[in-house]
């Protein structure tokens, strides 16, 4: 499948007017690159400039915003459609008292060497709080090069996190996102096609020779994101994994060929005015879209685009409320201009009176 690249990976060398958010790190060569990048065309500025970061999962814990991103590095791995160039090896945690305030880096909270079952590629994580503990959920390829989802625990939101000895039984693919409903029940949403391997699990078992892209059945329903209720201890699934249907407004499932609307990766769940909002990335068409349902399992009816394409090939977001406003965290490639060296950002998210979300353009007109 040929990629549809909406934005070129090019580094602009124009003067920097300023950075809207601060961090607590010393200036580095990477930060110098940021200070020569053109900021005028971007809606928001990077939250972190001394390290490359992506896939920001934001939560409000203890009154602060905590961000759990992946940590991009230049590992020298050749770029391909399977995502091998995203060869991340540890996680940092960041916090801020308020949007626009100082960003604190709490350092490395989990690394590949700590994980007994580790193979490679620590991709987009998420976090949750329950039972007086904090849980970090992370996807990683095991020693057989199959993506699984692991969990690590800490007494503090900023870690360090201690991983369990094995991945969550029954887990597969990537992009875990854990949502705790108002009744206290927690659910994990996960899955991603192409490099995320979801298409290799169509029959319930991993097929190493399966498709490299999607189901390749253009006129059939697209591959669906997954959901599982979490156990009381948050360390396992309390039920078999289920599939989630995403429908158009006529009640028909979105098809494989519908690249502008179908699910690709990066599922996220939030609740607003009693409705459940499933948002996700369309991958090769670069939109962050959303669908609304009446319960955590769906079905969900497609509504539209939350975030237009960013600079760079990927996007991965989270949505959180803080101090009466809603925010979307995302990433682009403003600092590096390279698809695998990204930087996290934040923008305000606004609702219309009918509960639909106003579309955000991350690039200034």
N, C-alpha and C positions, 0 to 999 in steps of 0.2 A: 504494500500500500504506500502510495506516495504521500509525503507530508505536505500539508498546506501551510506554508510559513507566512504568517501575517506580518511579521516584523523581522528585518534582517538582524543578525547578530553583529552589530557594529558598535564600536566604542566612539562616542563623540568627545572631541577635545575642545571644549569651550569653557569659559571661566565660570566658576562656581559662585553663585550669589550667597549661598549659606545653606546650612543643614537645619531642618526644622526640629529634629529631635537630637538629644545628646546621648552619649554613652560615656562610660567611665574608663575607657581604655586609652593607652598611649597611642600616639600617631605612628602608623606603619606605612610601608610602601603601598599597601592596598588602600589605606585611607588617603594617601596622596593621589592615587588614581581617582578616588571619589571626588577629590577637590578639583580635579580637572575635567570632570564630566559635566555635560550640559544638564542643568536641572530645570530649565524653563519649560521643557515639553512634558514634564511629569506632574501628575496631580499631587503626589505625595513623595516625600524623601525617605531614604533608607533609615531604619531605626538603629541598625548596627552597621558600622563601617570598618571595623578592624578585622572581622572574620566574614566569610561568606556564609549566608544562612538562607534557608528556604522552608516551605511547607509549614508556616507558623500556626501552631495550635494554641489559641489563647483561651485562658480561663480566669475567672476572678476567684482567688483564694485569699482568705484572711484580709479582705478589703483591697488587695492589690491585683493588678493584672500580671499574670505569669504567662510567658510565651515559651512553648516547647517546639522549637524548630529542628529540622535536620541541619547538619553542618557540612556544607559543601567544601570539598578540597579538590585541588588539581592533582589527581593521582597518576596522570599520564596514560590513562586507559583510553584507547581509541573510541571515538563516538560512533554509536550505532543505534538502530531503532529499538534494540532490546534494552537500552538504558545502561549499558555496562559502564559508561563514563560517569554515572552517578555512583561513585565508589566511596561513599561516606563511611566513617569509622568510629565516630563518637557523637555524643549529644552535649550541648550546652543548654542551660536554662537562663532566661532573662526575665526581669521584672521591672515594673514601673508603677508609681503611685497613681499616675493619671496620664491620659493621652497628651503627648507633647512634653511630658516631663522627662527627667533623667532615666536612662535605661541602664540597669545594673546587670552585669554579666556574672552569674554565679559559678562560672567555670564548667569544667567537664563533669557531668553527673553520671555518665555511663559510657563505657567504651567496649569495643569489640572483644578485647582480651578478657573482659569480665564475664562474658557470656559462654557457658559451657558448650552449647550446641551451635555456636557461631560458625558460619561460613563466610559470607561477605555481604556488603551493601546494607548499611543501616539507613533505611529510608524513612519516610514521614511518620513521626510518632504522634501520640496523643496522651493526655493525662486525665486523671479523675481523682476524686476524694470521697472516701467512705470509711466508716468504721475507725475513724481517727487516724487513717493512713492515706498516703498519696500513692497513686499507681501510675506508672509510666508504661504505656503500651507501644510496642515497636515492631515493625516488620523487618525481617532479615532472612536471607537465604541460608538454609542449613548446610550441612556438609555434603549433601547431595545436590545442592544448588536449587533447592525448591523453597520458595518463599513461605515462611511461617510467621506467626505473630507471637511475640513473647511479652512477658510482663515483669516489671521490676517494682520494688516497693521502697518507701522511705517514710520517715516520721515528719519530714519537712517538705514543703512544696518545691524547694530548690535543691532537693537531694542532699547527698548522693543517693542513687538508687541501687538496690541489690536485686539482681535478676534471679528468677526462678531457674531451676536446673534444666527444665525442658520447656519448649513452647506450649502454648495453650492447645490442649487436645482438640482436634477437629478444626483447627484454624488453618488458613491457607491464604494465598495472595497477599495483599498489602493494604496500606492506608487505613489502619484502624482509627475509628472515631467513637468515643464512648459518651453516650448521652444518658443523663439521669433525669427521669421524669419527676413531676411534682409529687407523685406518690412514693418516691424513693427507689423505684425500680430502674435498674441500669441496663442499657443495651449497647452492644457493639455493632457498628456499621463498618463494612470493609469491602475490599475488592478493587481490582483495576485490571484492564486489559492490556494487550501488547506486553511490555516488559513486566507487568504485574502478574502475568500468568493466569488470570482468571479464565481465559478461554481454554486453557489446558485441563480444566476441571469440569467440563460439561457433563460427564457421566459419573461424577462423584469420586473419581480416582484421577490421579495426576498422570497425564499422557505426555511424556517428554518429547514425543514426535508430533504433538498437536500444533495447531495453528500458531503462528508468531504474532498475529494481529487480533482478530476477533473471531466470531463464529463462521465468518465467510458465507453466511446465509442472508443475503441482502434483503430479501422480502419477508424474513421472519423477525419476530421480536428480538430486539438487541439483548445482549447479555445483561443480566440484572445485578445490581449491587446486592450484598448479603447483609443479613442481620441475625444476631443471636442474643437472647437474654443472658445477662451475666449472673453467675452464682452469687450467693450472699457474701462470700469472701472475695469476690472480684477477681479471682485467679483462674476461673474456668467458665465454660459455657454451661448454662442451666438447661439447655434444650438443644435439639438438632438445629443446625444452621438452616435458615429459610431465605428464599429469594424475594426481592421487592419489585413490584410492578410499577412502572412509570407510564402513565397514560396521557394521551392527548385530550383535548377538551370534548372530543366525541366519545371518549371512553375506550379508545383503541390503544394498544401498547405501541410505544415508539419502536421503530424498526431499525435493524442493523444499518441500513443505508442512510438513516437520518442523522448524519454526523453533526449537524448543528444543534441537536437537542438530546441525543441519546447519551446514556451514561458511559464514561470512559474510566474515571478514577476520582479520588479525593471526595468521597461522600462526607457530608457534615449534617448534623441534625440540630435544630434549635426550635424552640416553641415560642409562639407569639400570639397573644389573645386567644389561647386555647387551641390553636391550630399547630400542626407539626409541619415544619419546613425542612424538606430534604434538598440540600444543595450539593452540587458536584461539578466536576470539570468535564468538558466534552473533548479534552485531549487534543486531537489533531486539528480541531477547528478553534480551540483556544478560548472558549467561553466558560464562565462560571454561571451555571443555570440553576433554576430551582423549581420545585414542585411542592404542592401542598396536599396534606392528607388529614384525616380525622383521628388517626392513631399511629403509634410508632412503627407498625408493620406496613402501613399503607393499605390499599394502593394510593399512590400520589399522582396528582394531576399537574402536568407541566404548566408553568405560568409565564416564564420568560427568562431574560438574561439579567443577572445581578451585576456582573463585571465583564466589560468588554475586554478583548485581548490585550495583554500586556506586552512589553518588549521582552522577547525571549520565547522559547517554544512551550515551556510548561507553565501551568499555574496551579496553585493549591492554596486553599483559603481556610479561614475559620470565622465564625460570627459570634459576638459576645456583647452583652449589655453591661455598661458600667456607668454609674452615676446618672442614670436616667436617659442615656443615649446608647444607640447601637453602633457597633463598629465592625468592619470587615478587615481582617488581616490577610495579607497575600504576599506574593513576591514578584520580582522581575529581575532584569539583568542590567540595571542602570549603571552599576559600578564597573562591571567587567565587560559587558557586551557579549559574554559567553554563556551558552545555554546551561552549562553545568556549574557555573559560579554565580549564584544568585544572592539577592539581598531582600530582607523582609520589610514590609511597609504596612501602613494602616490608613484607612479612610472611613469617614462617617457613612453609615448606612441609614437610609430613610425609607419609611413606609408611606404609602398612599392611604387615604381613609378607608379603602376597601380591603386593606391588608396586603396588597401587592407591594413589591419592592421597587423603588426607583433605580433604574439602570445607571451604573457608574462607569464613566470613561476614565481609565487610568492615565490617559495621555491628554494633555491640554490641546484644545483646538487652535 
